[in-house]
């Protein structure tokens, strides 16, 4: 069912997963102990029903089909894995190190998305 969707809908759906995942993690401060897959799924559902372009482009009978749900669950796992394993860029690393030296902080980060979160957090601290 997922494979039968247009490439534009698949791209939009994938983007909604990654964007909502990163927003959810930011909302909990990237704290692993606060992470709940159930809470993320609620967050994603709210996100795609309010903000995602793909939701209205998939027929209702597909949206309620259990096979589609299984395929989407697999896609969610794949996207989350990709988000969590993508390495921070050298530019991010350099920027974060510079700001941490200025602020005397020692935030850690393990992926590109988390580095973006830390970088923004440090920028906000510098602007205060």
C-alpha positions as CSV (number, residue, x, y, z in Angstrom):
1,X,0.0,0.0,0.0
2,X,2.8,2.4,1.0
3,X,4.7,1.5,-2.2
4,X,1.7,2.4,-4.3
5,X,1.6,6.1,-3.1
6,X,3.0,8.8,-5.3
7,X,6.6,9.8,-4.7
8,X,5.5,13.2,-3.6
9,X,3.2,11.7,-0.9
10,X,5.9,9.4,0.2
11,X,8.4,12.2,0.5
12,X,5.9,14.3,2.4
13,X,5.0,11.5,4.7
14,X,8.7,10.8,5.4
15,X,9.4,14.4,6.1
16,X,6.5,14.6,8.5
17,X,7.9,11.7,10.4
18,X,11.4,13.2,10.7
19,X,10.2,16.7,11.4
20,X,7.8,15.6,14.1
21,X,10.4,13.3,15.6
22,X,12.9,16.1,15.9
23,X,10.3,18.5,17.3
24,X,9.1,15.9,19.8
25,X,12.7,15.3,20.9
26,X,13.3,19.1,21.2
27,X,10.1,19.3,23.3
28,X,11.6,16.9,25.8
29,X,15.1,18.4,25.6
30,X,16.5,15.3,23.9
31,X,16.3,13.6,27.2
32,X,16.3,9.8,26.6
33,X,14.7,9.1,29.9
34,X,11.7,11.3,29.0
35,X,11.2,9.6,25.6
36,X,8.1,7.6,25.0
37,X,7.2,6.0,21.7
38,X,3.5,6.3,22.6
39,X,3.9,10.0,23.3
40,X,5.8,10.5,20.0
41,X,3.1,8.7,18.1
42,X,0.5,11.0,19.6
43,X,2.8,14.0,18.7
44,X,3.2,12.7,15.1
45,X,-0.5,12.1,14.7
46,X,-1.3,15.6,15.9
47,X,1.4,17.0,13.6
48,X,0.3,15.2,10.4
49,X,-3.4,15.9,10.9
50,X,-2.7,19.6,11.4
51,X,0.4,20.3,9.3
52,X,1.2,17.5,6.8
53,X,0.3,17.9,3.2
54,X,0.1,14.1,2.5
55,X,-2.7,13.3,4.9
56,X,-5.5,14.6,2.7
57,X,-4.1,12.9,-0.4
58,X,-4.5,9.4,0.9
59,X,-7.9,7.7,0.6
60,X,-9.6,7.0,3.9
61,X,-9.8,3.3,3.1
62,X,-6.0,3.2,2.9
63,X,-5.6,5.2,6.1
64,X,-7.6,2.8,8.1
65,X,-6.2,-0.4,6.6
66,X,-4.1,-2.4,9.1
67,X,-1.5,-3.3,6.4
68,X,-0.9,0.4,5.8
69,X,-0.4,0.9,9.5
70,X,2.2,-1.9,9.5
71,X,4.0,-0.4,6.6
72,X,3.9,3.1,8.2
73,X,5.3,1.6,11.5
74,X,8.2,0.2,9.5
75,X,8.7,3.5,7.8
76,X,8.7,5.3,11.2
77,X,11.4,2.9,12.5
78,X,13.5,3.5,9.4
79,X,13.2,7.3,9.6
80,X,14.0,7.3,13.3
81,X,17.0,5.1,12.7
82,X,18.3,7.5,10.0
83,X,17.7,10.6,12.2
84,X,19.6,9.1,15.1
85,X,22.5,7.8,13.1
86,X,23.2,10.7,10.8
87,X,26.6,12.2,11.9
88,X,26.8,15.9,12.9
89,X,28.5,18.1,10.2
90,X,32.0,19.5,10.8
91,X,30.4,22.9,10.7
92,X,28.0,22.0,13.5
93,X,30.8,20.5,15.6
94,X,33.0,23.6,15.2
95,X,30.2,26.0,15.9
96,X,29.1,24.0,19.1
97,X,32.7,23.8,20.3
98,X,33.2,27.5,19.9
99,X,30.0,28.4,21.7
100,X,30.7,25.9,24.5
101,X,34.1,27.4,25.1
102,X,32.5,30.9,25.3
103,X,29.7,29.7,27.7
104,X,31.7,27.1,29.7
105,X,29.1,24.4,28.9
106,X,29.6,20.7,28.1
107,X,26.5,19.6,26.2
108,X,26.8,16.3,24.4
109,X,25.2,15.3,21.2
110,X,25.4,12.2,19.1
111,X,23.6,12.9,15.7
112,X,23.1,15.8,13.3
113,X,19.6,16.5,14.6
114,X,20.6,16.6,18.2
115,X,23.6,18.8,17.2
116,X,21.2,21.2,15.6
117,X,19.2,21.3,18.8
118,X,22.3,21.9,20.9
119,X,23.5,24.6,18.5
120,X,20.2,26.5,18.8
121,X,20.2,26.1,22.6
122,X,23.7,27.6,22.8
123,X,22.8,30.4,20.4
124,X,19.9,31.3,22.6
125,X,22.1,31.3,25.7
126,X,24.6,33.6,24.0
127,X,21.8,36.0,23.0
128,X,20.5,36.4,26.5
